[in-house]
């Protein structure tokens, strides 16, 4: 019920002034804390366990609840991205926070020990963030947002750098396709992607192997090899 109330957008007019933005920042942060708690206690997870022919009623109920929570989670991500596009730093900070706890756990079985599981940053979430950053229209705001993303998310962590760079590449391909089709002007998007790319530090050779001191998530030894 609390999720539903918090997810209900009071007003998406971002010209409403300081009071509106203060309330939005608080709302986004409360949602981040709620989803972090749901992820931590296992109610919301992003595992892909493959097909299971025999699903017990209790397990089926858990899966339906998890699917419901994922729907609410996706609404939250959509709201954050929309706010980022309008140049709101508080939305970017909440996005960075939720990405850090929303690890993607793939091709694992529930009975596997924790150290056997593949845990890594969800590249699709990072792509959503980079795509939103590329759409900020005002030059000075876009530059400040890019600096914040680089300083607080990408540069401190090896996997943060890697997935931001990967997302910039993906967005650049999309921009190139739009330029070739001449369907819309993508100058602002291209400039914003270039600005972000120049702010992200390169990965040093001694950082090639992910470790817990340099990563957002503590990876398994196979994490890098299994990254898309």
QUIBELHU-V837297 format. One record per backbone hydrogen bond with DSSP energy under -0.5 kcal/mol. CO is the residue of the C=O (numbers start at 1). NH is the residue of the N-H. E is the energy in kcal/mol with one decimal. If there is no record, write none. Layout:
[[CO,NH,E] [CO,NH,E]]
This chain:
[[1,5,-2.1] [2,6,-2.5] [3,7,-2.5] [4,8,-0.9] [5,8,-0.5] [7,9,-0.7] [12,14,-1.0] [13,16,-1.0] [17,21,-1.9] [18,22,-2.4] [19,23,-2.0] [20,24,-2.5] [21,25,-2.5] [22,26,-1.9] [23,27,-2.6] [24,28,-2.8] [25,29,-2.0] [26,30,-2.5] [27,31,-2.2] [28,32,-2.3] [29,33,-2.2] [30,34,-2.1] [31,35,-2.8] [32,36,-2.3] [33,37,-2.1] [34,38,-2.2] [35,39,-2.3] [36,40,-2.4] [37,41,-2.2] [38,43,-1.1] [38,44,-2.0] [39,42,-0.9] [43,45,-0.5] [48,107,-0.8] [48,108,-0.7] [51,53,-0.5] [53,55,-0.8] [54,56,-0.6] [56,60,-2.8] [57,61,-2.4] [58,62,-2.0] [59,63,-2.3] [60,64,-2.2] [61,65,-2.3] [62,66,-2.6] [63,67,-2.3] [64,68,-2.1] [65,69,-2.4] [66,70,-2.4] [67,71,-1.8] [68,72,-2.0] [69,73,-2.7] [70,74,-2.4] [71,75,-1.7] [72,76,-2.0] [73,77,-2.3] [74,78,-2.3] [75,79,-2.3] [76,80,-2.4] [77,81,-2.5] [78,82,-2.2] [79,83,-2.1] [80,84,-2.5] [81,85,-2.2] [82,86,-0.8] [83,86,-0.5] [83,88,-1.6] [84,87,-2.4] [85,137,-0.5] [87,89,-0.7] [88,91,-0.6] [88,92,-1.4] [89,93,-2.6] [90,94,-1.8] [91,95,-2.3] [92,96,-2.6] [93,97,-1.9] [94,98,-2.4] [95,99,-2.2] [96,100,-1.8] [97,101,-0.8] [98,102,-1.1] [101,103,-1.3] [103,105,-0.6] [104,106,-0.6] [104,120,-1.2] [105,48,-1.1] [109,112,-2.1] [113,116,-1.9] [114,117,-1.5] [117,119,-0.7] [118,106,-0.7] [120,104,-3.1] [121,123,-0.9] [122,125,-0.7] [122,126,-1.7] [123,127,-2.4] [124,128,-2.0] [125,129,-2.1] [126,130,-2.8] [127,131,-2.8] [128,132,-2.1] [129,133,-2.4] [130,134,-2.0] [131,135,-0.6] [132,135,-1.1] [133,136,-1.2] [138,142,-3.1] [139,143,-2.4] [140,144,-1.9] [141,145,-2.5] [142,146,-2.3] [143,147,-2.3] [144,148,-2.0] [145,149,-2.4] [146,150,-2.4] [147,151,-2.6] [148,152,-2.6] [149,153,-1.6] [149,154,-2.1] [150,155,-2.7] [154,157,-1.5] [154,161,-0.8] [157,161,-2.3] [158,162,-2.4] [159,163,-2.4] [160,164,-1.9] [161,165,-2.8] [162,166,-2.3] [163,167,-1.8] [164,168,-2.5] [165,169,-2.2] [166,170,-2.0] [167,171,-2.8] [168,172,-2.4] [169,173,-2.0] [170,174,-1.7] [171,175,-2.4] [172,176,-2.6] [173,177,-2.2] [174,178,-1.8] [175,179,-2.4] [176,180,-2.4] [177,181,-1.8] [178,182,-1.2] [178,183,-1.0] [178,184,-0.5] [184,186,-0.6] [186,190,-2.7] [187,191,-2.5] [188,192,-2.4] [189,193,-2.2] [190,194,-2.1] [191,195,-2.4] [192,196,-2.2] [193,197,-2.5] [194,198,-2.2] [195,199,-0.9] [196,199,-0.7] [196,200,-1.1] [197,200,-0.6] [199,201,-0.5] [202,204,-0.7] [204,207,-2.3] [205,208,-1.5] [208,210,-0.6] [211,214,-1.4] [211,215,-0.7] [214,158,-2.9] [217,219,-0.9] [220,223,-1.4] [222,226,-1.5] [224,227,-1.1]]
